[in-house]
Each structure stands twice: as C-alpha cells, then as structure tokens.
Amino acid sequence: MLDVLIRGGLIVDGTGNPPYVADLGISGGRIAGLGSFEGAEAATVIDARGLAVAPGFIDMHSHSDLSLPSHPRARSSLLQGITTEVAGSCGWSPAPLKGEVAQTVLKMLSEGLLGEVPSQIAAGADDGSGPAWHSFGEYLDYLDKHGIGVNLYPIVGQSLIRAHIVGLDRRPATPGEIEAMEALTRACLEEGAHGLSTGRSYMPGASSSTAEVVALARVVARYDGLYTSHVKDESGGVVEAVEEAVRIGREAGVRVEVSHHKAIGRENFGKVARTLALMEEARREGIDITCDVYPYSFAQVFSLLGEIPGVTPRGAPDDVRASLGHPEFRERAANEVRKAAARDGKLPGFLASPHHYLIVTAGRDADLEGRAFEEVLGIEPPGTKKGPPDEAWSRRLVDRLADLLLEQDLKLHLAALMSEDDVFAVLSHPETMVGTDAFALDRELGERTPVHPRHFGTFPRVLGHYRRSRGLGDLAGVVHKLTALPARKLRLTDRGLLARGGWADVVVFDPETISDRATGKEPYLAPVGVEWVIVNGVMAVERGALSSDRAGKVLRR
Ligand SMILES: [Zn+2]
C-alpha cells in the first residue's frame, strides 16, 4: 500500500536525461519507485497524464528564514513548486539573536521587508519576555516545533555575527574580534547552519575587510560549508566585486555562490559577460564558484516614501500628507540630504544614482509606470563641484520628491533596472541556478510595503516565459537547473532527483501552460500550471490549492 501514486506522468527526473512516461510511487515520505505500478493501491492517486512530474524546485536564494515565523505555511513558495529554500542570505539571518544590537538590526530588516516586526523578534526586555530564540540552534528548534511548509536549508548571516561582536561600528574588526566572530560562526555551524552569507554592501557587514571575510570563510570551509555573497557592488564595480568573491573562494578554500547575479544601470549592461567568464576561469583553477539569478530585469521594489530623509512612513496617511506639504518639513529633509551628502560624499540611498531606476507602480498616473525615474524627476544633477549640494538645489530636490508623492497619493514604487539580455545571459549559463530573492508569504503585506512579483512568479516564469517563449532550453535541461544542479551545490544527496529512496519532494505541472502571473502592480497573483506539490511525501498543493499541512523540515547541517 503506497501513500501516493502518481500515474502516467512525464517523468522529468532532474538528471537532464530525456523524459519518459511512468508511474511514481511514494511511501513513508520517500520515493518508493518509478515504473509501472499496475494494480498497486495507494491512499491518494494522482492522474498525471499530460503533466510533467519533476523533483520539487530548489530556491537557491531566499529570505524566507525571516518570514517563516510569521508566514509558516510558505504559500507563495509552494504555489510555484518550491519545496526547498536556501535562506540566511545577503548577510542576514534571524539568529543568532543575543543582545540589543542584533535585535535592532533584525527589527529594521523586518520592518523594511515585511512592513512589521514579527512578535518572535519584537519581544523586548521591557516585559521580560525577550525574543523567541537566542542561538542559531534555538531558532531552528523554534521552526521545528511550530512547523513550516517548505524545507529550509539554513545559512547564518555575517552581518548578524558582526553585530554581536563589533556592533554597528563602521571600522575594521580587531584581531581579537575576528577570533570571537570565528568562534560564533563555528557555533552556528555546529548548531545546524550550512554556511555563511555576506551582504558586502549592507551595514554592518559592509564594514568588513576582505581578510575578515576570508577568516570566517575558512571556518566554513573546515565544515565543507557554503559561502554565499551579495557582492560589494552590483553596478559600476560589479567585475571587481565578483573578483573579490573569487579571491575569498581561493584564499579560504570555500565553495562560493554569487547571489542574484546582475549588473544594474545602463552604463553597466553587458558586464555580466565578463563576470561569467571570470567565474569560468576560477572554476578551471579549481574554485567551486557559481551564481544564481532571478528571472526579472528589475530588482527589489521599494517605496519612494521610505527614501525621503526625515519622513516616517509609518504615520497615518493624512499625517504623512501633511508633513510632505509642510515647508518646515521640507526644509528639514533638505538639510538631511545635505548632511548625508557631506558625510558619505554622495546623495543618500538611491538618489546617488537616480538614472538606475524605473517606476514600477504609480498611485494615480498609470502612464508613469515603466518610465525612467530620473526623467520623471526632471532635476538637473547637483553639479560637478566637490562637496555637498547647495541649499537651493537640495530644497528643489525635496520639493519635487514630496510633490510627486502627493500627486501619486503617496504611492510611487521604484526598482533598479537590469538588461533583459543580461538576465538571459546569466540564466542560460549551464552552471547558473535560480533563486527567488523573496521570502515566503502566506498573506498580503500592508499597502505601504511593496512586493516584487518574484515572490509568486520566479519558477513558473523560468519554465514558462523563459523556456517556452525565449528558448532557454529543453524541459529536461531547465528542470535540471532548478533541481539537481542546486542539490549538488548544496551537497543534498537525497533531494533534487526523482530516484528510489530519495525524499519525496515532487512537483506535478503542465509544461505547456505553466506561467507566472504576478506583476509589479499585482505582485500577489498566483502562477498557473502548478497542479500538485508534495513535500516529504505529504501533499502540500492539491489541484493548485494549498493544503493545511506543514510538511517541511529544517535541513540541519
Ligand atoms: Zn541580496
């Protein structure tokens, strides 16, 4: 008696070999076999004739570790066929979480990404409750206890490690601090982390020297762990940034994954040809360095409201409108712009390079959507002279930003722009894997927290738009890229393939119709064509709808 019998589907087993028609049996969470199950009985029978049966998709780059405590069912991931997510990306992870500095970092991060701080992190010393976990192991225990919808492959974030030892200081770590960070990294690996991630352009991790990262990566290498990196610069300095990742791989002897690889901004389009070649050269030298990508030509979506120095986007809309319209507020914001420019030698945030951005969503004028932000802003650069912009210019800038927001009913969402040709070049490279760069969502976030369509659309978009319409490759080759290829990089020996004895992570989809539907304007639209998703032998999606089970496992190192 089988638990599940999938009858007559086109088996695309992840190896890249030609698909064939067969039955697939599942028993005790594992794949019982492939072939003919004539006369076999099963608790659940799926008629998969005309559908593809593949290993569950492996998301090489997610931030789901931050959302799973408050979005445990992982609806957005499962509906697109993801069964395993690598998380703890870009230097961030929800643990370790000891002390106020780490809590501050995680509060800011959750606020920015989720629009709220999950109660598990928010709990403070005031009421004596404290957060729901402190150590990395306790965080994983928490997930085990409460259950999660997908399998989680946890990595620890270097920014959290640094927050514990160095705090938020923007300075190189001392030798003693590096030793303490090595010890904390080791503890996290011992407690289940598969590796370390860095966010080389995000604070506080960005203050680390290459040597400091190499020291921690050496600890990871001793455990044969994985080092993933949001590299230093994804625009003008992207080639040098990938060179640094190669150097870390070489000096630490660690396996490297370059995260969400891209080149932002028109003047940098085409540079991925150089970075892909750099990684190929490094692999010939024996360094295990690869990359992943999300299948969209625009990056993280953010609200202009959160980018104006001095604005608190959390207030009631009427209060925010009143602030934006008030001359005194505008004066203050203009001063903030000048102060930041004087301190950092450039304008704050995305204002330093407004020509890299496009408007994704506008609150009132739909014709603004898809337009270059700089052109809509319509303000000449502050000039070529050194030093911060003058008062009049700063005020003109803030006036224009505030007016734009008021005109668009406070809603103007922007994103950095990549080249479609570059996205295709990276995606089609045989060693490139796919990552959502999303976090699992069970429900919609608040009005003010923009969401990228990749949360719901990534994998169906690769199999639909890129495979069928752009000619990415044959079905078997593309499925390999989404399953066995990442499993090999992750050293997951019993997932990523449809093979007897392996864990039964399975997705049944229609190769002719599978498509993403989510857009910048409607990011929560579920994809179509994903019919059944099975996680560890348990039905997670049935006929395109989420079941109530939380069948995922924490995949500890
Ligand atoms: Zn990142």
Residues whose N, C-alpha, C, O or C-beta is under 5 A from the ligand:
A	BS01	ZN	C90 H230
